[in-house]
């Protein structure tokens, strides 16, 4: 008997858009007249699109709100009538404000969904939303959102750790080490980073001044119209001489009120990750990479940071572009 063929998967993404009004946690639901149901804004990925870009695009299409993604929430899987499996990825999200303007400049314009697709968008207190949802399975990400709010893990800022893209090999480079550039694959990786940083609302770009790190964030900095901050602390040379300077820089970014990215080198990553681990929950620490190369070239680790009276706390992490 031949083994069963793997089921084809339809990938989709969306978000639970939340706010607090008069001390009450509220979420936005959309009504789809075709199905006569209330659900979360979501939709299928376009060809070549990432789940992050699809999540922000679908929310903008269906609600009219540009959003910034926060912590990841439990996704859902269910069979479709044609036998395929649908997999939906969810994040918590907040409506973008004026401080997020730079991140929004890095996104293409999004047309609003027709009223034949979405004919109502309404905010509900979370208890009312749980009853309004048409599919009981949709309550799983809502339960996680409510739990995160109760534990003060919902209102977060992102610190994105970015390893520079693929660069010229050291053995074939005859110039100075700080000037070693990206190769064509690295330049493609730098373009792939743009929607990731935009999805998490990055407005603060901090990079090692060495060329391969600067080139990796350059496409995002250009479209977002932000000036990268050069930090000598993030170079391989400074890290080898004074790793405590890296620690100080990461600590500074953890305390920043803005969503940030730091672009650095593989040898610097263990110190960066150690700082995150010392400010993270145990379950989050266990999710951090612990073995070389930690991140592949052009990959990112997103640390979701909540500000507490005792200081910054990393409450969730996720990795992207790390194939």
N, C-alpha and C positions, 0 to 999 in steps of 0.2 A: 504494500500500500504506500503510495507516494505521500510525502509530507504535505500538509495543508499549505497553500500559498498564503503569504502574509497579507493581512487585510490592508487595503489602501487607506491612507489617513488623509483627511481634509483638515488642514491646520487653520485655526481661527484665533482671534485675539480681541480683547476688550478690557474694560476697566469698570471698577466701582467708584464712581465720582462721589466724593463725600464733602461735607461741610458741617460746621457746628453753628446752630442758630439758637439763641436764648438758652444756651447750655445743653441743647439736644443734638445728638448726632443724626444727620440726615444724609440720604443718598438719592441719586437721580435714577429714575426708571424711564424706559421708553416703551411706547405702545405701538405694536405692529398690527395694523388693521388686517393684513392678509391672514395672520394667524390668530387674531383677536387675543393677543397675550401681552402681558407686561413682563419685561425682561431687562437684562443689563445691555447697555450699548456694546455691540461686538460685531464681528464679521470676518469673512474669509480673507486670508492673505492674498494679495495680488502676486503675480509671478515675480520672483526675485526679491520680494519684500520680506523684511524681518518681522518677527512677532511684535517687537517694540514699536516699529513704525506703523504696523497695522493697528495696534491698539490705539495710538494717538489719532490716527486718521479716522478710524471707525467712530470713535467718540466724537470727533469734530463733525463728521458727516451726520451722525444721528442725533446729536444734542445741540449742535451749534457752538459748543464750548471747546476752545483749545485747552488742553490739560497738560500737566506735568505728572509723570508717573512716580509713584512711591514704592512701598514694599510690595513684593510679589504675594499673590493670594492663591489659594488652592484652585487648580484648574478643573475642568470637567471633561469627561469622555463619554460619548454615547453613540449607538449605531444609527446610521441613516437608512432610509427606506431602500436605497440601492445596494445595501450591504457594506458600504464603506463606513469607517469609523471617523467621527468628528472629534477633534481635540481642541478645546478652547483654553487659551492662556489668559489669566486675569492679573491685573495689578490694582492696588489702591491708587487713586488719582485725585488731584485737586485742580480746580479751574485756575488757569494761568493768570497771573497778575502783572502789573507793570514791571516788577523786577525780572520777570521771565521773558521780556521782549527780545533779548538777544537770542535765546534758544528758539523762539518762534520764527525768527528770521531765517533759521536754517531749515525750515519745513516748506514744502511746496504748498500752494493754495489748495484748499479742500472745499469742493462744492457741497452744499447742504443736501441731504437726502430728501427725496420727494415725499409729499404727504401720503402718497400711495404706499410708501415703505414705512415711514414713521409719521404718525399723525398727532402724537402728544409726547411731551417730555415734562415730567413732574418730579418735584422733590417730596420725599416722604421721610418722616421719622423712621428709624430703623425697625421698630416694632411693627409699624404699619406696612413698611416695605416687605417684611417677611410674609405677611398675609396677602399682600397684593401680588407677589410674584406668582406667575402661572405654573411654573415648573418647580416642584419641591427641591430638585437637585440644585437649583440656583441659590438655595439658602446656604450652601456650604461656604462659598466665598464670603457671604454676608456674615456668617457666624465668625469667621476668621477676622474680618474687619472689626466687628464689635469687640472681640476679644483683644485685638491689638490696641484699640482705643482705650479699653479699660486698663490695660497694662502700660499705657503711655508709650506705645510703640508705633503709633499711627502717624503722628505729625513728625516727619523726618526730612532731612536734607541728604543729598547724595554726595559722597566722595568717591569719584571714579578713578581707579588705579589703572593706568594704561601703559602697557609695554610697547615700546616703539615698534614700528613695522620692520619687515625684513630688510636688512641693510647689506651693503657690499661686504663680502667676507674680509675679515682682518688680513688673511694671508695674501689677498690679491690687491689690497689697498696700499698705495704708496704715499699717501698724504698723511697729514696729522690726524690722530685718532678722533679728536672732536669734530673733524670735518667729514668723517665717513658718512656717505649719504644712503638714502633708501634706494633699492632697486625697483624695477617696475612692479613687482609683486607687492613691495612695501607701499608704493604709491597707491595701488588699488586698495590696500588695507586701510590707508589713511582716509580714503573716501568712504569706506564702509563704516568707519567710526562716526561719521557725521550724524546719521539718524539716531544712533545710540545716545550720544551726548545731548542731542536735542530732546529726545524723549524724557530724559531725566533733568531737563531744565538747566543744563550747565551754563553758567555765566562767568565763572571764574576759571581761567585757563592758566595753569602753572606747569612749567616744563623745564627740564634740563636744557641748558643752552646749546648742547651738542646737536649737530645738524640733524641726525636721524630722529631725535625726539621732537625737535621743532617742526620738521617736515610732517611728522605723524599728526600733529594737531593743527597744522596750517590750514587745511581745507575747512575745518570747522570754524576756526578763528576768522577766516575770511568771510564765510557766508553769515556767521553770527555777528560780524562786525565788532569783535572784541580784540583787545591787544593782549597777547600772551605775556605772562609774567615769567621772566627768566630766573630760575633758582639754581645757583651753583651747588646748593646742597644736594640736588638730585642727580649730579653727575657721578659716574663711576669713580673718578679720581677723588672727589671729596668724600664719597662714601668709604673708600678704602682708608683714607686718612682720619676721618672724623665721622663715624656712623651716627654719633649723637646729633649731628646737624640734620641728618635725615629725620631722626626721631622728632626733633623740634619742629621741622617743617610739616610733618604729617600731623602732629598735635595741633599746630596752628590751623590747618585745614579742617580738622575735626571740629574745631570750635567756631569756624566761619558760619555766618548765617546764610551764605549763598551756596548753591550747588556748584561743586568744583570738580575739575579733573586734574590729575598730576600725571605727566608723561615722563617716564623714566626708563631705566635700563634693567635687564635681567639680574645683574649682580646686586642691584639695590633692592630688589623686591623682598628678600627675606626680612630686611629691617622694616620695610613698610608694613608687611604682613604681621610682623611681631607687634608693632604699635597697635594695629587694628585688633589683634587677639587680646591684648592687655586691656582693651576697652570694650570687649564684646561679651555677650552672654555665652555660656558654655556651649550651647547647641550651635551658636554661630561660629565660635572658634573652631569647632569640629568640622565646619564646612569650608574653612579656609584651606587653600592649597599648601601642602607641606613639603613637596618634593620638586627638585629642579626639573623642568624650567619654570615652575610656578604658574606662569602664563605663557602661551605661545605668542610669537610676534604679532602685533596688531590686536591682541585680545584685551578685554577689559574685565575688571572685577569691580562691581558696584557695591559699595558699603553704604547702607542706609543708617543714618545717624540721628538719634533723638537727643535733644538737649535736656539734661536733668540738672537738678540743683547740685548734684555731686560731680557734674561734668558731662562730657559727651559719652554716649553709649551706642555702640554698634548693635542694632537690633535685628538686622538681616543682611545677607550678602547674596549676590547672584553673579554669574559669569556669562559673558556674551562674546561672540566671535572667536571662541577658543576651540576651534576644530582641529 
